[in-house]
Amino acid sequence: MPPARNRHPRRDDNRRPGGPRSTGRPQDLVRRTAFDVIRAVETRDAYANLLLPARLRDRGLTGRDAALATELTYGTLRGRGTYDAILALCSDRELRRIDGPLLDVLRLGAHQVLATRIPPHAAVGTAVDLARSVAGPGQSKFANAVLRKVTTRDLDGWLAIVAPEGADATTRLSVAYSHPKWIVSALRDALGPDRGEIADLLAADNARPRVTLVARPGRATVAELLEAGAEPAPLSPYGALLDEGDPGAIPAVRDGRAAVQDEGSQLVAAALAAAPLDGRDERWLDVCAGPGGKAGLLSALAAGRGARLLAADVQPHRAGLVRRAVDARTGVVAADGTVPPWRPGTFDRIMLDAPCTGLGALRRRPEARWRRGPEAVAELGPLQRALLASALEALRPGGVLAYVTCSPHLAETRVVDDALRGRTDVARLDAPAALRAVAPGLTGAGDGEFAQLWPHRHGTDAMFLALLRRD
Ligand SMILES: C[S@@+](CC[C@H](N)C(=O)[O-])C[C@H]1O[C@@H](n2cnc3c(N)ncnc32)[C@H](O)[C@@H]1O
C-alpha cells in the first residue's frame, strides 16, 4: 500500500499578489521557502512547525501560496524515506555523494512529481530552476536528468520496485510509508496483538492532522468555538475541530481562553481530573508542564472545583510558556521534578507528562522521525523512571497520579511496571475506564490497566495513560 498522499489541487498558478518582495516569479518563492525550511531542518535542527510560519510571514506568503509551501515542506520531510529509495534508482551517483542542498531539491522535486497534482513538467522545471540557483548550472542538468526519470512512473509503480511484496515486512513498510525501520518495529511491538494494524498506523502518521482546539472550561465554551466555524470534536467534551482558517483569528484562542491542543492530550488531562478520589482534592501538580498544553486544561478544571494547580518545568523558558496558558491562581515554577522543591505527600492529583521520544506525535512533527535513533529511547529511560519515582513520593496516600507519554514505545510505557515492581503501596487504576468516563464514545483504547490512544483508530496522537493511586 502506498504512503498516504497529500494530494494538492492540480495547479501551477500559485501566484501571490504583488507586494514589496514580489520580485522573481511567485511560484519560485513558494518552493524556495519550502526548500529553505527543509535545509534548516537538515543543517541546524530547526523545527519545521516553528520555522515555516515565520518564513511565510517574512515573505508575505498567504492563502493558497502559504498552503502550497506548507504542503511541500511537510510532505517532503515526511516522505524522505520513500523519495530517497526512488531517487537512488534514478541517480547515477550514490545519494551520499550528492551535496546536501541538491539532494533536498531532488527530494522536493520528487514529492511534487509523485504526491501532488502539480503537472510533472512544472514540478521538474521549477526544481531544475531551484537546483540552478542553489547548486549552479552543472548541477541543474543532473537534477533534470534524475527528476525526468522519476516522472517515468507514478508512486505505486515506484513502490512496486522499491518496496516489493517479496521484501521483508519491516523493510517494505519502512520504504513504503517512509518511517525508519526501528520506528516501524517499535510501533508494531506497541500494537501487540493488533500488529496487523501497522500499515494503517504508519499511514495515519503521514496524514496531516486536523487542527484541534480546546475550550478551557470556565473560560471558553465549545459553543463559542463552533460559532467561530469549528465542528464538535468526536471524543473530548472540551474539543472542537477546525478545518480551515487561522486558529489565532478566533477571539477565544487569541485571548488564551481556548487553545490548539490534540484531543488525546485533552482526554488524558480530563481523565486525571475525573479519576475517583477519596478525601481532600485541593492540591494538583503538573510536574513536566512546559509548554503548558495540559496545564492549561488542568488549571481550568482545578479552578472549577476550588482546587489549585502548581505547574513546573525544569527549563525556565518552558515554565515561562506555561504562565501564558494558565490562570492567575495557578502557581508556575522552574523546578527539576527529580529533585523537587515540594514536600513528599503534598499533592492530591499529579500529572506526569514525561519527556519522551514523541513517537506518538509523528504526524505533527514531520521531521521528527529522522532526527533521533533508537538510542533516544534508552537515554530517556533513567529520567522517566526518576521522575515517576519522585512524583509518586509527592503524592499523598489516596492521591491519583497520571503517567503520560506521547509515545507508545513499550520501553517508555513499561517505565510504570519498572517503577511499581516490588511496591505494594501503589495501585494501578483502570485507565481506559477513566478515559471512557470523559469520552463515552471511546472504544479500542485498551482493556487492561493501561490506556493507549492511536492516530489510526482515534484520530488522536498515540498518547499512553497509566493512572496510579498511592495507598
Ligand atoms: C512531554 S513535554 C510536556 C508537555 C506538556 N505537559 C504539555 O502538555 O504541553 C515534557 C516536558 O518535561 C520537561 N522536563 C524534562 N526534564 C524534566 C525534569 N527533570 N523536571 C521537570 N520537567 C522536566 C521538559 O522541559 C518538557 O517541557
The ligand as an ORCA input file, in Angstrom:
! r2SCAN-3c Opt
* xyz 0 1
  C       6.262     15.981     27.008
  S       6.801     17.549     27.479
  C       5.440     18.110     28.430
  C       4.311     18.661     27.603
  C       3.275     19.394     28.443
  N       2.790     18.608     29.538
  C       2.115     19.895     27.628
  O       1.050     19.260     27.637
  O       2.257     20.942     26.976
  C       7.980     17.195     28.701
  C       8.498     18.385     29.468
  O       9.299     17.873     30.537
  C      10.262     18.831     30.850
  N      11.278     18.173     31.680
  C      12.331     17.408     31.307
  N      13.018     17.001     32.379
  C      12.396     17.498     33.474
  C      12.645     17.449     34.869
  N      13.688     16.780     35.343
  N      11.810     18.098     35.692
  C      10.763     18.811     35.214
  N      10.484     18.913     33.897
  C      11.300     18.257     33.043
  C      10.731     19.292     29.502
  O      11.360     20.555     29.607
  C       9.431     19.328     28.715
  O       8.886     20.612     28.744
*
